[in-house]
Amino acid sequence: MNHTAYGHILRNDAQLIEASLSGASKVPFWLDGPGKPNPRPILLDELTADLLVVGGGFCGLWTALTAKERYPERRVVLLEASQVGWAASGRNGGFCEASLTHGSENGATHFADDLRVLKKLESQNFQAIQERIERYGIDAEFELEPMLTVATEEYQVEQLRKAALSGEGEFLDDAQLRDLANSPLYRAGMLSTKGVALLNPAKLAWGLARAAENLGVEIYERSPAIVLKRRNMAVMVRTPSGSVRASKVALATNGFPSLLKRLRLFTVPIYDYVLTTEPLRDEQLESISWTGRHGITDAGREFHYYRKTADNRVLFGGYDAVYHRGRRVKPEQDQRPETFVRLADHFYSTFPQLKGVMFSHKWGGMIDMSTQLVAFHGSTGDQRVAYSAGYTGLGVAATRFGAETMLDLLEGADTERTRLKMARRLPIPIPPEPIAYPLIQAMRRAVAKSDANGGKDGILLKAASLFGIRFDS
């Protein structure tokens, strides 16, 4: 018998859940609205550039834009395998957090000596994002709103109390919490107001691309980079129908196989899945006391995240973190019916007042996970190729920081960014198959068991933590 608030056993009527998902679009909500730009040209020529950026997600777009801000006279080219913002950057929940360490505990585990500098840099980066959105007139639906973390298990209450005492937010008991969101599963909460915001991730990606092009960046879509080779004092990158010869290359492909093969064991593609409801009426939101614009997450290691869109849909995602055997990234993995059923069941368990609400969209996408749960950055010995990857679901804001770090590394600059441990050392690698799949599955089971056991870790998680390795959702 599973006694946790959430689990894999359905708590709600299966026919109700099936009906609620029956009309949901398989297109990610953010990518399904107006404003999507027309396809850009395919690279059909042989170009030369001062800087080539590979990847048209947040990290690549920030790199191209920032490079042009720093050096307007340089020729910057960006290659995207599909369309700008189509992968993780256009599929996530739209939570923009200043943190560069995935929370204070993870930061202390991996970057204890850098925490003071990281705190300063993450604040500067977060402010720079807001400033660029305003400077370039990007309609990203940016909202400076709090994050509410809720305890759904008794052991999590004390964890939130301690986090609040350390300055992470304001602790809320059950009565105070009901004014912000009313669920029978909630036991306590913590409201964090610093360094958190909400936005429309697809609109941010599209706006960054337009801003970069207005500064002179050349963007080619449907032009996957397939080969990277050194050519004398330059780097040659080939696509199926063209090539770019560049003095410097920035790799922003994240969870996709790196053009530097030696990096391929340092990330693993983990799939995350999301639902959005139909737009909710004011009285429906009042029934759950969620009349504010704050986002919500629960304090479990297998956690949910949820927020309201501009038109008052509830986006509800997380919990399942699925690794598909062989490090595969395939379009058919964007849909996983058993996870959508689980998410709908958990949604109705969280807010039984909303039973019968229909879901408008259901989708999934790949997150590039590293064993330190945050990104790593680096460059080749000749400083001609830089890379940034491993964001582990924390990329909406942190990718801009990664972009600046890559540009510093390509210049050979000694900066506070390049002196950080995350820019000097790679994380512990994740083994190749056939070891990876059973290892990750074992870790997932251990995490679920820990949540069901009052947060007490078993032998496997304790052993992994000795090396700073965790496989939380």
Buried (B, 14 or more C-beta within 10 A) or exposed (E): EEEBBBBEEBEBEEEBBEBBBEEBEEEBBBBBBEEBBEEBEBBEEEBEBBBBBBBBBBBBBBBBBBBBBEBEEBBBBBBBBBBBBBBBBBBBBBBBBBBBBBBBEBBEBBBEEBEEBBBEBBEEBBEBBBEBBEEBEBEBBBBBBBBBBBBBBEBBBEBBBEBBEEEBBEBBEEEEBBEBBBBEBBBBBBBBEEBBBBBBBBBBBBBBBBBBBEBEBBBBBBBBBEEBEEEEEBBBBBBEEBBBBBBBBBBBBBBBEBBBEEBBBBBBBBBBBBBBBBBBEEEBBEBBBBEBBBBBBBBBBBBBBBBBBEEBBBBBBBBBBBBBEEBEBEEEBBEBEEBBBBBBBBBBBBBBBBBEBEBBBBBBBBBBBBBBBBBBBBBBEEEBBBBBBBBBBBBBBBBBBBBBBBBBBBBEEEBBBBEBBBBEEBBBBBBEEEEBBEBBEEBBEBBBBBBBEEBEBEEBBEEBEEEBBBBBB
